[in-house]
Amino acid sequence: MKRIISASAAVLAVGISLHAQSAVDMLQVTQPDFRGTARFMGMGGAFTALGGDLSTLNQNPAGIGVYRRSEIGVTLGVDIHDSKAQGGTGNTKTRFSCNNFGYVGTANLSSDVMPVFAWGVTYNRSASFDRLTNTPYLQPTGTSLSNYIAAYTSGTESSVLGFGKDYNPYRDSDADWLSILAYNSMLINPQDGSTNMYYGQYQPNMTVGDAGLTVRERGYTDEYTINFGGNISNVVYWGLGIGITDMDYRRDAYYTESMSGAYSYTKTAGMINDADAGFDLSNYKHIDGSGWNLSFGLIFKPIQGIRIGAAIHSPTYWSLNYEYDATVNANYFDPQADKGPDNPTVVEEYTDFASRDWKLRSPWRFMAGVSAVLGSNAIISVDYERVAYNDMTLKYAHYDGYGYLTDYVDVPEITQDVHKYCQASNILRVGAEYRVTPKFSIRAGYNITTSNIKDDVRNGGTEIITYGTDPSFSLSKTNQNICFGLGYRFGAFSIDGAYVYNMRKSNLFAYTDFNDGTFSSGESPKWEVTDHTSSIVLSMAYRF
């Protein structure tokens, strides 16, 4: 039976337990995509020292100081995305979006010191989370999710996990919700004579099983920027940006596992050592909210044809709400017993619906670049950016006994996990443009982003703590973009197009590697996932 309680009551029940808000969730919602105008994307995004493009308002705000005339523009795009787990089949999805639109206004100040002052507003889709990943079944698994749950649940009294008269453990105890769910669906069971030690279903040398995972993600992050800037004697260009962000992220994870020779409970025989068992764990997660950030940048032109740029972005200060629930469908069959109405044992169990508010401080961003004009027709530009993911912090909402928000409190364990799992990510961007005729240009670019996860963590050498009832997670590897573009200008109008091929690799884990202290369970199910995205982008702009 599904038990439902109010969001505020659920918040009171969800303590800072083993599965508190994790660094994994923080990483998931703070990694941007490569998006912008067609000229920006066609040159690989290497615009830190160039400016003069609507996308630079989200990158180096000093780019607005390069403008001499006002501009209004819009960018539309289509993405063809394919996600494929190693050994499986790909899932292709096509999506249309408005990548960018904005306006820049300029005022001629008739001054030699500051000849132009500029202001602008833009919208930019910073990230799209839409993707579907189906993994092939792994066999044999050599372990079970139930064993992992049993390992970290051991030490918790069974009396606080089960339901009783007027007692709802989701509401009335501080126990981990996945432990409660597993206990009541009989994925874990007390060891003989114990009230706080548990067995999972996997038995070494006896159990043979397989496992699979399907993950569907959807949502977006949007950023609206307000920028001000200008130039000083046509040598130093400056800009200040204010960003307002909006996010909506949803994740459905469906994990399935089946075993023969399992240690399980059946109605006819109670606990037995060689049952056939299987279960499905379905999880829903929703994170949404808004935030703000500041940015400041400079572009310096020491000689004609050379520009040097630098910018710093403050963290985005997010106010977010996290919601989740889960269900287990399990069946257990005793192969030694006669088939009857009580076989197999079928269990369906639901969690309550949980909701928690939290504040996230995203990473600082630092970037620098240099560009050169070669002759009168060619531009080459190179950027470097560092994103300090290991500097993120998070605070939980604290509520009083009546369910009213009183404060946000630090959680040291989460900060420790961020330092333990994460490292700074490095981004290299290169781009070139060649003006074939005064009106027609061709462009090319490339960028690469290194992983923000430490090597030993990404390879499964560290236990990863997740939040709520979903033990699955994904850890990124490298992310690369190969870019080509065209541009045509006629009078005050311009039209630009770009093609971008993105390849991103990551490791998808059904749950973390572990040792339960009794059985050496080995590695949990994991898959290498490769995402390929082909993007076609079209920008139209008018300068006046």
C-alpha positions as CSV (number, residue, x, y, z in Angstrom):
1,M,0.0,0.0,0.0
2,K,1.3,3.4,-0.8
3,R,1.6,5.8,2.1
4,I,1.4,9.5,1.4
5,I,2.3,12.3,3.8
6,S,2.6,16.0,3.2
7,A,5.8,17.5,1.9
8,S,6.5,19.4,5.1
9,A,6.0,16.3,7.2
10,A,8.2,14.3,4.9
11,V,10.9,16.9,5.3
12,L,10.8,16.5,9.1
13,A,11.2,12.7,8.6
14,V,14.2,12.9,6.3
15,G,17.2,13.3,8.6
16,I,20.8,13.9,7.6
17,S,21.3,10.1,7.3
18,L,23.9,8.1,5.4
19,H,22.3,8.9,2.2
20,A,22.2,12.7,2.6
21,Q,22.3,15.1,-0.3
22,S,25.4,14.1,-2.4
23,A,28.1,15.6,-4.4
24,V,26.8,13.6,-7.3
25,D,23.6,15.6,-7.5
26,M,25.6,18.8,-7.1
27,L,27.7,17.8,-10.1
28,Q,24.7,16.8,-12.2
29,V,23.0,20.3,-12.1
30,T,26.1,22.5,-12.4
31,Q,27.7,21.2,-15.6
32,P,26.8,23.5,-18.6
33,D,26.5,22.5,-22.2
34,F,28.4,24.2,-25.1
35,R,25.8,26.6,-26.5
36,G,25.5,30.1,-27.9
37,T,25.3,31.9,-31.2
38,A,26.3,30.2,-34.4
39,R,29.5,32.3,-34.8
40,F,30.5,31.6,-31.2
41,M,29.9,27.9,-31.6
42,G,31.5,27.7,-35.0
43,M,34.7,29.0,-33.5
44,G,34.7,26.6,-30.6
45,G,33.6,29.2,-28.1
46,A,37.1,30.8,-28.1
47,F,35.8,34.3,-27.5
48,T,37.3,35.3,-24.1
49,A,39.6,37.8,-25.9
50,L,37.4,38.6,-28.9
51,G,34.0,39.9,-27.7
52,G,31.5,41.6,-30.0
53,D,29.1,38.7,-29.9
54,L,25.9,38.1,-27.9
55,S,27.3,34.9,-26.4
56,T,30.2,36.7,-24.8
57,L,27.8,38.3,-22.4
58,N,27.6,34.8,-20.8
59,Q,31.3,34.2,-21.1
60,N,33.5,37.3,-20.8
61,P,31.3,40.3,-20.1
62,A,34.0,42.6,-21.4
63,G,33.0,41.5,-24.8
64,I,30.2,44.0,-24.7
65,G,32.7,46.8,-24.5
66,V,33.9,45.9,-28.1
67,Y,30.5,46.9,-29.5
68,R,30.3,50.2,-31.5
69,R,26.7,49.8,-32.6
70,S,23.6,48.3,-31.1
71,E,22.5,44.7,-32.0
72,I,19.5,42.4,-31.7
73,G,19.7,38.7,-32.5
74,V,18.3,35.2,-32.1
75,T,19.8,31.7,-32.4
76,L,17.8,28.6,-33.1
77,G,19.1,25.1,-33.0
78,V,18.3,21.4,-33.5
79,D,20.2,18.7,-31.6
80,I,20.3,15.0,-32.7
81,H,21.4,13.1,-29.6
82,D,22.4,9.5,-29.2
83,S,23.2,7.8,-25.9
84,K,24.7,4.3,-25.9
85,A,25.9,2.1,-23.1
86,Q,28.8,-0.2,-23.8
87,G,27.5,-3.4,-25.4
88,G,24.0,-2.0,-25.8
89,T,22.0,-0.2,-28.5
90,G,21.8,3.5,-28.8
91,N,18.8,5.7,-28.1
92,T,18.4,8.7,-30.5
93,K,16.4,11.8,-29.7
94,T,15.9,15.0,-31.7
95,R,15.1,18.2,-30.0
96,F,14.6,21.8,-31.1
97,S,15.5,24.8,-29.0
98,C,16.2,28.5,-28.8
99,N,19.8,28.7,-27.8
100,N,20.1,32.4,-27.4
101,F,18.5,35.7,-28.0
102,G,19.4,39.2,-26.9
103,Y,19.9,42.9,-27.3
104,V,22.9,45.2,-26.9
105,G,22.5,48.9,-26.8
106,T,25.3,51.4,-27.3
107,A,25.8,55.1,-26.5
108,N,28.5,57.3,-28.1
109,L,29.9,59.4,-25.3
110,S,32.1,61.6,-27.6
111,S,34.9,61.2,-25.2
112,D,38.5,60.1,-26.0
113,V,38.8,58.4,-22.6
114,M,35.5,56.4,-22.8
115,P,34.1,56.7,-26.3
116,V,31.3,54.1,-26.0
117,F,29.2,52.8,-23.2
118,A,27.1,49.6,-23.8
119,W,24.5,47.6,-22.0
120,G,22.7,44.4,-23.0
121,V,20.3,41.7,-22.0
122,T,20.4,38.1,-23.2
123,Y,18.8,34.7,-22.7
124,N,20.9,31.6,-23.1
125,R,20.0,27.9,-22.7
126,S,23.0,26.9,-20.6
127,A,22.2,23.1,-20.4
128,S,19.7,20.6,-21.7
129,F,19.4,17.4,-19.6
130,D,17.3,15.4,-22.1
131,R,18.7,11.9,-22.7
132,L,17.7,8.2,-22.4
133,T,20.2,5.5,-21.5
134,N,19.3,1.8,-21.7
135,T,22.0,-0.6,-20.5
136,P,22.5,-4.2,-21.6
137,Y,22.0,-6.8,-18.9
138,L,25.1,-7.8,-17.1
139,Q,25.4,-11.5,-16.2
140,P,26.7,-12.7,-13.8
141,T,26.6,-9.6,-11.6
142,G,28.7,-11.1,-8.7
143,T,26.8,-9.0,-6.2
144,S,23.3,-7.6,-5.5
145,L,21.9,-4.2,-4.6
146,S,20.2,-5.9,-1.7
147,N,23.6,-6.8,-0.2
148,Y,24.8,-3.2,-0.4
149,I,21.6,-2.0,1.3
150,A,22.1,-4.7,4.0
151,A,25.7,-3.6,4.6
152,Y,24.9,0.0,5.4
153,T,21.6,-0.8,7.2
154,S,23.3,-3.2,9.6
155,G,23.4,-1.4,13.0
156,T,19.8,-0.1,12.6
157,E,17.2,-1.8,14.8
158,S,14.5,-3.5,12.7
159,S,11.9,-2.0,15.0
160,V,12.4,1.4,13.4
161,L,12.2,0.0,9.9
162,G,8.9,-1.8,9.9
163,F,5.3,-0.5,10.0
164,G,3.2,-0.8,13.1
165,K,-0.1,0.5,14.4
166,D,0.0,4.2,13.9
167,Y,3.8,4.0,13.1
168,N,5.1,5.0,9.7
169,P,8.9,4.7,9.6
170,Y,9.2,7.1,6.7
171,R,7.6,9.7,9.0
172,D,8.4,8.5,12.5
173,S,12.1,7.4,12.3
174,D,15.3,8.8,11.1
175,A,16.3,5.6,9.2
176,D,17.5,5.8,5.7
177,W,14.5,5.6,3.3
178,L,16.1,3.0,1.0
179,S,16.7,0.8,4.0
180,I,13.0,1.1,5.0
181,L,11.9,0.3,1.5
182,A,14.2,-2.7,1.2
183,Y,13.2,-4.1,4.6
184,N,9.5,-3.9,4.0
185,S,9.8,-5.4,0.5
186,M,12.0,-8.2,2.0
187,L,15.1,-7.3,-0.1
188,I,17.0,-7.4,3.1
189,N,16.2,-9.7,6.1
190,P,17.6,-9.9,9.7
191,Q,20.4,-12.4,10.3
192,D,19.5,-15.3,12.6
193,G,18.8,-14.1,16.1
194,S,19.7,-10.5,15.3
195,T,17.6,-7.4,15.4
196,N,20.1,-5.1,13.7
197,M,22.2,-7.1,11.3
198,Y,21.0,-8.0,7.8
199,Y,21.5,-10.3,4.9
200,G,21.1,-9.4,1.3
201,Q,20.0,-11.9,-1.4
202,Y,23.4,-12.6,-3.0
203,Q,25.4,-15.6,-1.9
204,P,28.9,-16.3,-3.2
205,N,29.3,-19.4,-5.3
206,M,25.6,-20.0,-5.1
207,T,23.8,-17.1,-6.6
208,V,23.7,-16.4,-10.4
209,G,22.0,-13.2,-11.5
210,D,21.8,-10.4,-14.0
211,A,21.0,-6.7,-13.7
212,G,20.1,-3.8,-15.9
213,L,19.4,-0.1,-15.6
214,T,17.4,2.4,-17.6
215,V,17.8,6.1,-16.9
216,R,15.7,8.9,-18.5
217,E,16.7,12.5,-17.8
218,R,15.0,15.7,-19.0
219,G,15.0,19.3,-18.2
220,Y,17.1,22.5,-18.7
221,T,19.1,25.3,-17.2
222,D,18.4,28.8,-18.5
223,E,20.4,31.9,-17.8
224,Y,19.3,35.6,-18.3
225,T,22.1,38.1,-18.1
226,I,22.2,41.9,-17.7
227,N,25.5,43.4,-18.7
228,F,27.2,46.8,-18.7
229,G,30.5,47.8,-20.2
230,G,32.6,50.1,-22.3
231,N,36.1,50.8,-23.4
232,I,38.9,53.0,-22.2
233,S,40.8,54.8,-25.0
234,N,40.0,51.8,-27.3
235,V,42.7,49.9,-25.5
236,V,41.0,48.4,-22.4
237,Y,37.5,47.0,-22.7
238,W,35.5,46.1,-19.5
239,G,32.3,44.5,-18.6
240,L,30.2,43.6,-15.6
241,G,27.5,41.0,-15.8
242,I,24.5,39.9,-13.5
243,G,23.1,36.5,-14.2
244,I,19.7,35.1,-13.2
245,T,19.3,31.3,-13.6
246,D,16.4,28.9,-13.7
247,M,16.6,25.1,-13.6
248,D,14.3,22.1,-13.9
249,Y,15.8,18.7,-13.8
250,R,13.9,15.3,-13.7
251,R,15.4,11.8,-13.5
252,D,13.6,8.5,-13.7
253,A,15.8,5.5,-12.9
254,Y,14.6,1.9,-13.4
255,Y,16.9,-0.9,-12.0
256,T,16.0,-4.5,-12.4
257,E,17.8,-7.6,-10.9
258,S,17.1,-11.3,-11.0
259,M,18.8,-14.2,-9.3
260,S,18.7,-18.0,-8.9
261,G,20.1,-19.5,-5.7
262,A,19.2,-16.4,-3.7
263,Y,18.9,-16.1,0.1
264,S,15.3,-15.0,0.2
265,Y,12.0,-15.2,2.1
266,T,9.0,-17.2,0.7
267,K,5.5,-17.6,2.2
268,T,5.7,-21.4,2.1
269,A,9.1,-21.9,3.6
270,G,10.2,-18.7,5.2
271,M,13.9,-18.0,4.7
272,I,15.6,-20.3,2.3
273,N,19.0,-20.5,0.7
274,D,18.2,-21.3,-2.9
275,A,15.2,-19.3,-4.0
276,D,14.6,-17.7,-7.3
277,A,14.2,-14.0,-6.8
278,G,13.9,-10.8,-8.7
279,F,13.0,-7.2,-8.1
280,D,12.5,-3.8,-9.9
281,L,13.5,-0.6,-8.2
282,S,11.9,2.6,-9.7
283,N,13.0,6.0,-8.7
284,Y,11.8,9.5,-9.5
285,K,13.8,12.6,-8.7
286,H,13.0,16.3,-9.4
287,I,15.3,19.3,-8.7
288,D,14.1,22.8,-9.6
289,G,14.9,26.3,-8.5
290,S,16.6,29.6,-9.4
291,G,19.9,31.4,-8.7
292,W,22.1,34.4,-9.4
293,N,25.7,35.1,-10.1
294,L,28.1,37.9,-11.0
295,S,30.9,38.2,-13.6
296,F,33.6,40.7,-14.4
297,G,36.0,40.8,-17.4
298,L,38.6,42.7,-19.2
299,I,40.0,42.7,-22.7
300,F,43.3,44.4,-23.3
301,K,44.6,45.4,-26.8
302,P,48.3,46.1,-26.4
303,I,48.9,46.5,-30.1
304,Q,46.7,46.5,-33.1
305,G,45.6,43.0,-34.0
306,I,46.3,41.4,-30.6
307,R,43.8,41.1,-27.8
308,I,44.2,39.5,-24.4
309,G,41.1,38.7,-22.3
310,A,40.3,37.5,-18.8
311,A,37.1,37.0,-16.8
312,I,36.0,35.7,-13.4
313,H,32.5,34.3,-12.7
314,S,31.3,34.1,-9.1
315,P,29.5,30.9,-8.1
316,T,25.8,30.7,-8.9
317,Y,23.9,30.9,-5.6
318,W,21.1,28.4,-6.1
319,S,17.9,28.0,-4.1
320,L,16.6,24.6,-5.0
321,N,13.9,22.1,-4.0
322,Y,14.6,18.4,-4.2
323,E,11.7,15.9,-4.4
324,Y,11.8,12.1,-4.8
325,D,9.9,8.8,-4.3
326,A,10.5,5.2,-5.1
327,T,8.8,1.8,-5.5
328,V,9.9,-1.8,-5.4
329,N,8.2,-4.7,-7.1
330,A,9.7,-8.0,-5.9
331,N,8.9,-11.7,-6.3
332,Y,10.4,-14.7,-4.6
333,F,9.9,-18.4,-5.6
334,D,10.9,-21.5,-3.7
335,P,11.8,-24.1,-6.5
336,Q,11.6,-26.9,-4.0
337,A,8.0,-26.3,-3.0
338,D,4.9,-27.4,-4.9
339,K,3.5,-24.6,-7.0
340,G,0.4,-23.3,-5.2
341,P,-1.5,-20.0,-4.7
342,D,1.2,-18.7,-2.3
343,N,4.0,-19.1,-4.8
344,P,5.6,-16.9,-5.8
345,T,5.7,-14.4,-3.0
346,V,5.0,-11.0,-4.6
347,V,5.6,-7.8,-2.8
348,E,4.9,-4.2,-3.9
349,E,6.2,-1.4,-1.7
350,Y,6.2,2.4,-2.0
351,T,8.0,5.1,-0.2
352,D,6.3,8.3,0.9
353,F,6.9,11.5,-1.2
354,A,9.8,13.5,0.2
355,S,10.7,17.1,-0.4
356,R,13.6,19.2,0.9
357,D,14.9,22.7,0.2
358,W,18.6,23.4,-0.1
359,K,21.0,26.1,-1.2
360,L,23.9,25.2,-3.5
361,R,26.9,27.3,-4.3
362,S,28.2,26.2,-7.7
363,P,31.9,26.4,-8.7
364,W,34.0,29.5,-9.4
365,R,35.0,30.0,-13.0
366,F,38.2,31.6,-14.2
367,M,39.1,32.1,-17.9
368,A,41.8,33.7,-20.0
369,G,42.3,34.0,-23.7
370,V,44.4,35.6,-26.5
371,S,43.4,36.3,-30.1
372,A,45.3,37.6,-33.1
373,V,44.2,39.1,-36.4
374,L,46.4,37.8,-39.2
375,G,46.4,40.3,-42.1
376,S,43.0,41.7,-42.8
377,N,41.1,38.4,-43.3
378,A,42.0,35.9,-40.6
379,I,41.5,35.5,-36.8
380,I,42.9,32.9,-34.5
381,S,41.8,32.7,-30.9
382,V,42.8,30.4,-27.9
383,D,41.0,30.2,-24.5
384,Y,41.7,28.4,-21.2
385,E,39.1,28.1,-18.5
386,R,39.3,26.5,-15.0
387,V,36.1,25.5,-13.1
388,A,36.7,24.8,-9.4
389,Y,34.2,21.9,-8.8
390,N,36.0,20.9,-5.6
391,D,35.0,24.3,-4.1
392,M,31.2,23.7,-4.2
393,T,29.2,23.9,-0.9
394,L,25.7,23.1,0.1
395,K,23.3,24.0,2.9
396,Y,20.1,22.2,4.0
397,A,16.9,23.8,5.1
398,H,16.1,23.4,8.7
399,Y,12.5,23.3,9.9
400,D,10.9,23.6,13.3
401,G,8.5,21.2,14.8
402,Y,5.6,22.8,13.0
403,G,7.2,22.5,9.6
404,Y,8.3,26.1,9.2
405,L,11.7,27.0,7.7
406,T,14.0,28.5,10.3
407,D,17.4,28.5,8.7
408,Y,19.9,26.8,6.3
409,V,22.6,24.8,7.9
410,D,26.0,23.5,6.6
411,V,26.5,19.8,6.3
412,P,30.2,19.0,6.8
413,E,29.9,15.5,5.5
414,I,28.8,16.7,2.1
415,T,31.6,19.2,1.9
416,Q,34.0,16.4,2.7
417,D,32.5,14.3,-0.1
418,V,32.9,17.2,-2.6
419,H,36.6,17.4,-1.8
420,K,36.9,13.6,-1.8
421,Y,35.2,13.0,-5.2
422,C,35.8,16.2,-7.2
423,Q,38.6,18.1,-8.9
424,A,38.9,21.2,-10.9
425,S,37.9,20.8,-14.6
426,N,40.1,22.4,-17.3
427,I,38.7,23.6,-20.6
428,L,40.7,24.4,-23.7
429,R,39.1,26.2,-26.6
430,V,40.6,27.1,-30.0
431,G,38.9,28.8,-32.9
432,A,39.6,30.4,-36.3
433,E,37.8,32.5,-38.8
434,Y,38.7,33.4,-42.4
435,R,37.0,36.1,-44.4
436,V,36.8,34.7,-47.9
437,T,35.1,37.8,-49.2
438,P,34.1,41.0,-47.4
439,K,30.7,39.4,-46.8
440,F,31.4,35.7,-46.5
441,S,33.4,33.9,-43.7
442,I,34.2,30.4,-42.8
443,R,35.0,29.2,-39.3
444,A,36.3,26.2,-37.4
445,G,36.9,25.4,-33.7
446,Y,37.5,22.7,-31.1
447,N,37.2,22.5,-27.4
448,I,37.8,19.8,-24.8
449,T,36.7,19.7,-21.1
450,T,38.5,17.4,-18.7
451,S,36.7,15.3,-16.1
452,N,35.7,17.0,-12.8
453,I,35.9,13.6,-11.0
454,K,39.1,12.2,-9.6
455,D,40.5,9.2,-11.4
456,D,40.2,6.7,-8.5
457,V,36.6,7.8,-7.9
458,R,35.6,7.6,-11.5
459,N,37.0,4.1,-11.8
460,G,35.1,2.7,-8.8
461,G,37.8,2.9,-6.1
462,T,35.8,5.1,-3.7
463,E,32.4,4.6,-2.1
464,I,29.9,7.1,-3.5
465,I,27.1,8.3,-1.3
466,T,23.8,9.2,-3.0
467,Y,20.7,10.9,-1.7
468,G,17.2,9.5,-1.2
469,T,16.3,6.1,-2.6
470,D,18.2,6.2,-5.9
471,P,21.7,4.5,-5.6
472,S,22.6,4.9,-9.3
473,F,24.8,7.7,-10.5
474,S,26.9,8.8,-13.5
475,L,30.5,10.2,-13.4
476,S,31.8,12.2,-16.3
477,K,35.0,11.6,-18.4
478,T,36.1,14.0,-21.2
479,N,33.8,16.1,-23.2
480,Q,34.8,17.3,-26.7
481,N,33.3,19.5,-29.4
482,I,34.4,19.7,-33.1
483,C,32.9,22.8,-34.8
484,F,32.4,24.3,-38.2
485,G,30.7,27.5,-39.3
486,L,29.7,29.9,-42.1
487,G,28.7,33.5,-41.9
488,Y,27.3,36.0,-44.4
489,R,26.7,39.7,-43.8
490,F,24.7,42.1,-46.0
491,G,24.4,45.6,-44.8
492,A,23.2,45.7,-41.2
493,F,22.0,42.1,-41.3
494,S,24.0,38.9,-40.7
495,I,23.1,35.3,-40.9
496,D,25.4,32.6,-39.4
497,G,25.3,28.8,-39.3
498,A,27.3,26.2,-37.5
499,Y,27.6,22.5,-37.1
500,V,28.9,21.0,-33.9
501,Y,29.7,17.4,-33.1
502,N,29.9,16.6,-29.4
503,M,31.2,13.4,-27.8
504,R,30.9,12.9,-24.1
505,K,32.0,9.8,-22.1
506,S,30.9,8.8,-18.7
507,N,30.6,5.8,-16.3
508,L,27.1,4.8,-15.2
509,F,26.9,2.9,-11.9
510,A,23.9,1.0,-10.7
511,Y,25.2,1.6,-7.2
512,T,28.6,2.1,-5.6
513,D,31.3,-0.7,-5.2
514,F,31.4,-2.0,-1.6
515,N,32.3,-4.8,0.7
516,D,29.6,-5.9,3.1
517,G,32.0,-7.2,5.8
518,T,30.7,-10.8,5.3
519,F,30.9,-11.4,1.6
520,S,33.5,-9.9,-0.8
521,S,30.9,-8.6,-3.2
522,G,33.2,-7.3,-5.9
523,E,32.2,-4.6,-8.3
524,S,28.7,-3.3,-8.7
525,P,27.1,-3.2,-12.2
526,K,28.6,-0.4,-14.2
527,W,28.6,0.7,-17.9
528,E,30.7,3.1,-20.0
529,V,28.2,5.4,-21.7
530,T,29.1,7.5,-24.8
531,D,26.8,10.4,-25.9
532,H,27.0,11.7,-29.4
533,T,25.2,14.9,-30.3
534,S,25.1,16.6,-33.7
535,S,23.9,20.2,-33.5
536,I,22.9,22.5,-36.3
537,V,22.6,26.1,-35.3
538,L,21.3,29.2,-37.1
539,S,21.7,32.8,-35.9
540,M,20.2,36.0,-37.3
541,A,21.2,39.5,-36.2
542,Y,20.6,43.1,-37.0
543,R,23.0,45.9,-36.1
544,F,21.9,49.5,-36.0
